Amino acid sequence: MVGDNIDPGIDSRVREGVVGGPVGHIPVMLKEVLSALQPASNKLIVDGTFGAGGYSRAMLEKGACVFAIDRDPDAQVTGKKFLQEYDGKFQFHDGEFGQMDEICKKAEIDFVDGVVLDIGVSSMQIDEAERGFSFQNDGPLDMRMGQSGLSAGDVVNGAEGKDLTRIIGILGEERHAARVSRAIVACRDKKPITRTLELAQLVEKTLGRKFSDRIHPATRTFQALRIFVNRELEQLANGLFAAERILKASGRLVVVTFHSLEDRIVKRFFADRCGQKGGSRHLPQIEALQPCFRQERSGPVKAGIKEAELNPRARSAKLRWAIRTDAAVRDANLDLFGSEVSLSLSGRI
Ligand SMILES: C[S@@+](CC[C@H](N)C(=O)[O-])C[C@H]1O[C@@H](n2cnc3c(N)ncnc32)[C@H](O)[C@@H]1O
């Protein structure tokens, strides 16, 4: 990563592929993440989205201990290398960050000093055609980060048309979701859609493509299927609640998101948790809830111009962070967020 204000030491090691594992995944806004998290010796930090270990390695190099989680079995390979390299300072757990507090408790960790989440897919997942995330490389229509459960192909070929319209419209923010959904249903009635390029070409044929279009017409449909298959928004919301439970007072929660649906969840969570709640003069017996987080800056931090030029993933990244207070944990109620967080199928696959 070559950002505007990136730590030069880390920067050169990233380019050599030392920080962040394979050169394939460049950690986004690393300098800004470190500045918000403040990793240091005697601090224990949860990296809930280990990926290629870019953030983890940078935190370990600053002397912190890291408890890493990733749901992708492929991330374990890098995790094992880290275990050898950072013996005693690093742990890796295969699982979902939405349950990070339970995972930590099983490892006899009650509280931590920091939590970082770098939401979305890694470059390795996108680049590996067989994982089926990319509409540019042909592969099976899969998209499962955890490599188990319903695949994108199961949803495309088995969901009811109206569910496909909701998924593509809400999670892909695709204005023409109904047209895409009708085209999918008409096509799969003849033969199942099993390959990424097949779906990409079908969407392109349905929506057309102008020379001036900045993105491929299938981008939104692929985004919707990926988010749905991996329950990404629900995981994010539950990850924020879990971080609230596991952070000690003065602990830091740092989240990097890549599109508006994700950023909205983080923004709403912090707005809610940084505010005072409950209590009223009519019900004096109910005590007001004290803010359980405080923010030093309310708006998002964005990547610098140079980083955005060099790393396309950084262009849409938004970083938000807050510091845990000593106030009690609040209810983990998904109603805080929009209904898109727990979108489900109405019919059977
Ligand atoms: C953008 S990458 C993280 C890259 C990492 N920060 C680095 O510097 O190498 C996101 C990673 O999070 C993982 N992931 C996504 N959602 C997850 C979840 N709910 N629980 C655990 N891991 C998740 C993905 O499998 C992927 O490896």
The ligand as an SDF file (V2000), in Angstrom:
LIG
                    3D

 27 29  0  0  0  0  0  0  0  0999 V2000
  -11.2630   -7.5710    3.2950 C   0  0  0  0  0  0  0  0  0  0  0  0
  -10.6670   -9.0820    3.9060 S   0  0  0  0  0  0  0  0  0  0  0  0
   -9.6610   -8.6460    5.2770 C   0  0  0  0  0  0  0  0  0  0  0  0
   -8.2680   -8.3250    4.9100 C   0  0  0  0  0  0  0  0  0  0  0  0
   -7.3590   -8.0620    6.0870 C   0  0  0  0  0  0  0  0  0  0  0  0
   -7.7410   -6.8790    6.8190 N   0  0  0  0  0  0  0  0  0  0  0  0
   -5.9300   -7.9480    5.6260 C   0  0  0  0  0  0  0  0  0  0  0  0
   -5.3320   -6.8850    5.8210 O   0  0  0  0  0  0  0  0  0  0  0  0
   -5.3860   -8.8890    5.0630 O   0  0  0  0  0  0  0  0  0  0  0  0
  -12.0730   -9.6940    4.7030 C   0  0  0  0  0  0  0  0  0  0  0  0
  -11.9060  -11.0490    5.3260 C   0  0  0  0  0  0  0  0  0  0  0  0
  -12.9160  -11.1880    6.2980 O   0  0  0  0  0  0  0  0  0  0  0  0
  -13.4630  -12.4690    6.2300 C   0  0  0  0  0  0  0  0  0  0  0  0
  -14.8390  -12.3430    6.7120 N   0  0  0  0  0  0  0  0  0  0  0  0
  -15.8680  -11.7060    6.1250 C   0  0  0  0  0  0  0  0  0  0  0  0
  -16.9680  -11.7850    6.8690 N   0  0  0  0  0  0  0  0  0  0  0  0
  -16.6140  -12.4900    7.9760 C   0  0  0  0  0  0  0  0  0  0  0  0
  -17.3230  -12.8890    9.1470 C   0  0  0  0  0  0  0  0  0  0  0  0
  -18.6070  -12.5820    9.3170 N   0  0  0  0  0  0  0  0  0  0  0  0
  -16.6570  -13.5740   10.0900 N   0  0  0  0  0  0  0  0  0  0  0  0
  -15.3380  -13.8830    9.9260 C   0  0  0  0  0  0  0  0  0  0  0  0
  -14.6240  -13.5470    8.8320 N   0  0  0  0  0  0  0  0  0  0  0  0
  -15.2570  -12.8400    7.8820 C   0  0  0  0  0  0  0  0  0  0  0  0
  -13.3610  -12.8730    4.7910 C   0  0  0  0  0  0  0  0  0  0  0  0
  -13.3350  -14.2910    4.6890 O   0  0  0  0  0  0  0  0  0  0  0  0
  -12.0410  -12.2220    4.3810 C   0  0  0  0  0  0  0  0  0  0  0  0
  -10.9790  -13.1130    4.5390 O   0  0  0  0  0  0  0  0  0  0  0  0
  1  2  1  0
  2  3  1  0
  2 10  1  0
  3  4  1  0
  4  5  1  0
  5  6  1  0
  5  7  1  0
  7  8  2  0
  7  9  1  0
 10 11  1  0
 11 12  1  0
 11 26  1  0
 12 13  1  0
 13 14  1  0
 13 24  1  0
 14 15  1  0
 14 23  1  0
 15 16  2  0
 16 17  1  0
 17 18  1  0
 17 23  2  0
 18 19  1  0
 18 20  2  0
 20 21  1  0
 21 22  2  0
 22 23  1  0
 24 25  1  0
 24 26  1  0
 26 27  1  0
M  CHG  2   2   1   9  -1
M  END
$$$$
